[in-house]
Amino acid sequence: MESLYDVLIIGGGVAGMTAAIYAKRRGKNVAIIERFALGGQVVSLTRIENFPSQSEIDGLSLSQMFSKQIKHLNVKVIFDDIIKVDFSDKEKVLYGGKGQYRAKSIIIATGLSSVELGKNENDFFGRGVSYCAVCDANFYKNQAVCVASKGGSGIKGALELAEVCSKVVVLDSEDMSKYASANKNPKIQVISNAEIKKVEGDKVVDRIVANVDGKDREIKTAALFVELGKKPKTDIYQNIIDLDDRGFIKTDSNMRTSVDGVFAVGDVRCGFLKQIVMACSDGAIAGQLA
Ligand SMILES: Cc1cc2nc3c(=O)[nH]c(=O)nc-3n(C[C@H](O)[C@H](O)[C@H](O)COP(=O)(O)OP(=O)(O)OC[C@H]3O[C@@H](n4cnc5c(N)ncnc54)[C@H](O)[C@@H]3O)c2cc1C
């Protein structure tokens, strides 16, 4: 029988880590369940200038300061991806790819996830397909890469990539002709009205098949960076917790959701201003009440 925690936190971004700090310091038996690595979105930020006490800091350094405190407080971190929940009883159950977890209170801190293309790109995830230009650009130094973009969503990533890659082809699904003609970066090529159909390659990405203005084209590339924006991934809570029409979790000002004993904090909830300080504030409130 798996142990019963006082508080289980889904997601180890800054919201989840702050919730853990507050819950742990109240003597609660608490664990964070994180599917990837502590830090969340902050890890990929190159420069943060509005986190109080730090005039300027890179995201990796800031997130390492958070995780150091988690370690110092002996908060248990479980690496698993929560794919199903059962909140029907007083004891809540979380189902991960690796196991089941039970707790009296749950804090959902799963932030935002990258919007996917919805083709076969995830077959090549980590083998040429990336969702983070800042994190992975260096793996493709002096190579040609592609960016999947919608209405200019990939331009910021393309500029980051152009710092190290030899060529960056932005495949935008909308009309980007104005941007393309104004673009002065010789490494960046913007193709409008491009529908990416398939990622191809043997073991790693080798080319992209895209329909451009009605014609299929093959574009040789070492990587595809999917830069289509972010959204809350809350489908597992549909019909269990109240969500707003964009999929954000509804809470009251104390981070309580529509289910007793379940809280939501940070970017995943329907709050104003998606910023680190707000995620920390939410986490502190839930960690104090859970
Ligand atoms: C480009 C960009 C620039 C930004 N710049 C700033 C800035 O300058 N200043 C500022 O204050 N804010 C900035 N932000 C916003 C800030 O990064 C976020 O508000 C903050 O990181 C939100 O933290 P979070 O903990 O709520 O979510 P996240 O950081 O998204 O963390 C969620 C965590 O949950 C994990 N997770 C998700 N689903 C599951 C699951 N099913 N099971 C287990 N784990 C799961 C994820 O792996 C992740 O680690 C920026 C954001 C972006 C995208």
PDBQT file of the ligand as one rigid body, heavy atoms in Angstrom, charges set to zero:
ROOT
HETATM    1  C1  LIG A 301       9.058  33.632 -22.637  1.00  0.00    +0.000 C 
HETATM    2  C2  LIG A 301       8.637  33.865 -21.199  1.00  0.00    +0.000 A 
HETATM    3  C3  LIG A 301       9.225  34.900 -20.477  1.00  0.00    +0.000 A 
HETATM    4  C4  LIG A 301       8.844  35.138 -19.155  1.00  0.00    +0.000 A 
HETATM    5  N1  LIG A 301       9.446  36.138 -18.479  1.00  0.00    +0.000 NA
HETATM    6  C5  LIG A 301       9.116  36.367 -17.175  1.00  0.00    +0.000 A 
HETATM    7  C6  LIG A 301       9.771  37.389 -16.430  1.00  0.00    +0.000 A 
HETATM    8  O1  LIG A 301      10.660  38.096 -16.922  1.00  0.00    +0.000 OA
HETATM    9  N2  LIG A 301       9.386  37.572 -15.136  1.00  0.00    +0.000 N 
HETATM   10  C7  LIG A 301       8.408  36.826 -14.537  1.00  0.00    +0.000 A 
HETATM   11  O2  LIG A 301       8.115  37.027 -13.360  1.00  0.00    +0.000 OA
HETATM   12  N3  LIG A 301       7.786  35.838 -15.232  1.00  0.00    +0.000 NA
HETATM   13  C8  LIG A 301       8.111  35.587 -16.519  1.00  0.00    +0.000 A 
HETATM   14  N4  LIG A 301       7.476  34.583 -17.224  1.00  0.00    +0.000 N 
HETATM   15  C9  LIG A 301       6.378  33.831 -16.574  1.00  0.00    +0.000 C 
HETATM   16  C10 LIG A 301       6.880  32.781 -15.578  1.00  0.00    +0.000 C 
HETATM   17  O3  LIG A 301       7.856  31.980 -16.215  1.00  0.00    +0.000 OA
HETATM   18  C11 LIG A 301       5.709  31.942 -15.115  1.00  0.00    +0.000 C 
HETATM   19  O4  LIG A 301       4.685  32.765 -14.609  1.00  0.00    +0.000 OA
HETATM   20  C12 LIG A 301       6.085  30.943 -14.023  1.00  0.00    +0.000 C 
HETATM   21  O5  LIG A 301       7.233  30.217 -14.398  1.00  0.00    +0.000 OA
HETATM   22  C13 LIG A 301       4.931  30.005 -13.724  1.00  0.00    +0.000 C 
HETATM   23  O6  LIG A 301       5.339  29.029 -12.827  1.00  0.00    +0.000 OA
HETATM   24  P1  LIG A 301       4.429  27.752 -12.490  1.00  0.00    +0.000 P 
HETATM   25  O7  LIG A 301       5.152  27.035 -11.386  1.00  0.00    +0.000 OA
HETATM   26  O8  LIG A 301       3.028  28.176 -12.278  1.00  0.00    +0.000 OA
HETATM   27  O9  LIG A 301       4.395  26.876 -13.815  1.00  0.00    +0.000 OA
HETATM   28  P2  LIG A 301       5.542  26.204 -14.701  1.00  0.00    +0.000 P 
HETATM   29  O10 LIG A 301       6.792  26.976 -14.646  1.00  0.00    +0.000 OA
HETATM   30  O11 LIG A 301       4.911  25.973 -16.028  1.00  0.00    +0.000 OA
HETATM   31  O12 LIG A 301       5.814  24.805 -13.973  1.00  0.00    +0.000 OA
HETATM   32  C14 LIG A 301       4.913  23.730 -14.056  1.00  0.00    +0.000 C 
HETATM   33  C15 LIG A 301       5.649  22.435 -13.768  1.00  0.00    +0.000 C 
HETATM   34  O13 LIG A 301       4.708  21.363 -13.724  1.00  0.00    +0.000 OA
HETATM   35  C16 LIG A 301       5.233  20.233 -14.391  1.00  0.00    +0.000 C 
HETATM   36  N5  LIG A 301       4.100  19.423 -14.839  1.00  0.00    +0.000 N 
HETATM   37  C17 LIG A 301       3.162  19.782 -15.757  1.00  0.00    +0.000 A 
HETATM   38  N6  LIG A 301       2.251  18.800 -15.903  1.00  0.00    +0.000 NA
HETATM   39  C18 LIG A 301       2.622  17.796 -15.065  1.00  0.00    +0.000 A 
HETATM   40  C19 LIG A 301       2.076  16.520 -14.765  1.00  0.00    +0.000 A 
HETATM   41  N7  LIG A 301       0.955  16.079 -15.362  1.00  0.00    +0.000 N 
HETATM   42  N8  LIG A 301       2.713  15.724 -13.865  1.00  0.00    +0.000 NA
HETATM   43  C20 LIG A 301       3.852  16.157 -13.254  1.00  0.00    +0.000 A 
HETATM   44  N9  LIG A 301       4.421  17.382 -13.504  1.00  0.00    +0.000 NA
HETATM   45  C21 LIG A 301       3.804  18.191 -14.383  1.00  0.00    +0.000 A 
HETATM   46  C22 LIG A 301       6.056  20.828 -15.528  1.00  0.00    +0.000 C 
HETATM   47  O14 LIG A 301       7.044  19.922 -15.998  1.00  0.00    +0.000 OA
HETATM   48  C23 LIG A 301       6.666  22.063 -14.848  1.00  0.00    +0.000 C 
HETATM   49  O15 LIG A 301       7.910  21.773 -14.247  1.00  0.00    +0.000 OA
HETATM   50  C24 LIG A 301       7.850  34.305 -18.543  1.00  0.00    +0.000 A 
HETATM   51  C25 LIG A 301       7.298  33.240 -19.262  1.00  0.00    +0.000 A 
HETATM   52  C26 LIG A 301       7.688  33.014 -20.569  1.00  0.00    +0.000 A 
HETATM   53  C27 LIG A 301       7.083  31.850 -21.328  1.00  0.00    +0.000 C 
ENDROOT
TORSDOF 0
